[in-house]
Amino acid sequence: MRLSIAHKLIILSVLLVAVTAGVVSQAFYSRTSEYLAEHALNDLSREVEVQGEVFREHIEDQLKKVLITSNSPPIQGITRVLQNERHYDVIEGSSLQQWTQRLEKIFHATIAAESDNLQLRLIDAKGQEVLNVVRRGDQILMVPPAELQNKLDRPYVQKTLKLAQGEAYISELNLNREHGQIIEPWQEVLRVATPLYADEDRVLVGMLVLNVGVGHALRKIQEAVHSTGREIAITNDHGSYLLHKDRTRTYGFDLGKHYRAQEDVPQLAPFFLPDNTQSTLLLKPEQTGSENVVVYTKIPFDPLHPERFVAVGVSQSYAGIIAEQSGIFRETLILSLGLLVPAIVMAVWLSIRLAKPIQSITAVVRDFSHEQAMPVVLPVDRHDEIGTLARAFGEMASQVQEAQIALRKANRELEARVVERTQALQESEAHQRAIVDNIVDGLITIDEKGIVQSVNQAVEIIFGYGPDEVIGSNINILMPEPYCNEHDGYLKSYLQTGEKKVIGIGREVEGARKDGSTFPLELAVSEVNVNDKKIFSGLVRDITERKRVEKLKNEFISTVSHELRTPLTSIRGSLGLISGGGSGGFSG
């Protein structure tokens, strides 16, 4: 069953509308899904940054407290006592014990002010604790002198004692230790420390250290971004876990183990490099090779060293994020279906309206193609594209008929000219071939590799080879040893250096006939460039007869010269005798 153009237009229009609606909906769904996922994760990252700002401000507050405490009168008094050999403050008239009791009250108040302040210590320049106030449960206690420890081996002590006056140090986040053992239950801390110098001569006398608990702050960040289906991990700036759903993977660096985020997700490795400046990294499922989207956000916590940070990582199913936005997709689907029905109705109406005049034009075209009369009238009175098409076809039909007539005439003229040109070319080629073949001298052409391209009849007479035996072979078959082996080298040298040794210069060489005999010949080589390729032509002449005549001539001249010299010598001697004898006779 053949469908009319009207039916085809209707079917194609409906399909076009349906396919377009489907493609647009799919593209919208895909792009919207990506946008919503990125938007949701960016919102999540911003929430992390907000919580990170709170965390950073908290650390900065503790830093300020340590610096303020370091300038308090008890600290100044103790620095003077520690510098004095008698361990007595001569300025204020107080002993180390008196200043320590006053400082203990300040330490106690500082620890009590915030639940995250776990420990505040005064340590001398040799790493020995002088005063240690610690939070133990709900109590704030001063550690007895007998339990005070030397902390000189701890990295935070070594680094703080190297600082200048007024500078501060913030340690790594790790687990608190006492007497070399990790405290149970774990205390996740960082330490804020500053060195202490005597006012008069700037001599280092010790340091002040505040242990700040960070576990509560890290979990507060986790709670802020927690949601069903999300996995939260927090790492230090090396990628080691500080917080993970599997507690055995946290603080592995403190327990002699190494669990790092970049080992679980290798695409994170560049994010933790020291020179990486990204604040956020988003990894889509096609990047992670899983069904999850992963986003990591840096939280700088050290105001003195902005490059130091903790990183908050969130992993969530991509489908789960999209499911949260499902309401938008339902609205989009309903809107698409609502627009699809009227679009199909409009497409059918337009198809019918377009099909009728097109059918008329089709009938006229069919008749015209069969060179029949055209009873159907073209819709030339329409003022739309179809009317323009009908008028254009009418003009085209007239032009085609005129063109056909002109084309037939042109074809006849062209055929006559082709016959005439072909005959002229054949005559020219025959003329040139007759000239070349009747030249007494041999004419040979070779390419850049020394392969013979053409020869004339004289070559066959001179060398004894037929054209088929020479053409396509190397020119050195016409040369005797050692020239046949050296010729390719001469040709290659010329192509590389451009130095001419034979080209343009006539010379006498030896040739080799097919029967193996050699003979003298005269050679003149010229060079021609054809289509950016070099063609070398050689004109050769057999000079065997000339050489034989020259030899006979030389032999004749030699013989005549010898025969003439003998009588001339006798005559010269006789004349000498006559000349000498005559003179003697006449004089006597």
Secondary structure, DSSP 8 states (H G I E B T S, - for coil): ----HHHHHHHHHHHHHHHHHHHHHHHHHHHHHHHHHHHHHHHHHHHHHHHHHHHHHHHHHHHHHHHHHHTSHHHHHHHHHHHSTT-EETTTTEEHHHHHHHHHHHHHHHHHH-TTEEEEEEEETTSBEEEEEEEETTEEEE--GGG--B-TTSHHHHHHTTS-TT--EE---EE-EETTEE-SS--EEEEEEEEEE-TTT--EEEEEEEEEE-HHHHHHHHHHH--TTEEEEEE-TTSBEEE-SSGGGTTGGGTT---BHHHHSGGGGGGGSTT---SEEEE-HHHHTSSEEEEEEEEE--TT-TT-EEEEEEEEEHHHHHHHTHHHHHHHHHHHHHHHHHHHHHHHHHHHHHHHHHHHHHHHHHHHHTT----S---TT--SHHHHHHHHHHHHHHHHHHHHHHHHHHHHHHHHHHHHHHHHHHHHHHHHHHHHHT-SSEEEEE-TT-BEEEE-HHHHHHH---HHHHTTSBGGGGS-TTHHHHHHHHHHHHHHH---SSBT--EEEEEE-TTS-EEEEEEEEEEEEETTEEEEEEEEEE-HHHHHHHHHHHHHHHHHHHHHHHHHHHHHHHHHHHHHHHHHHHH-
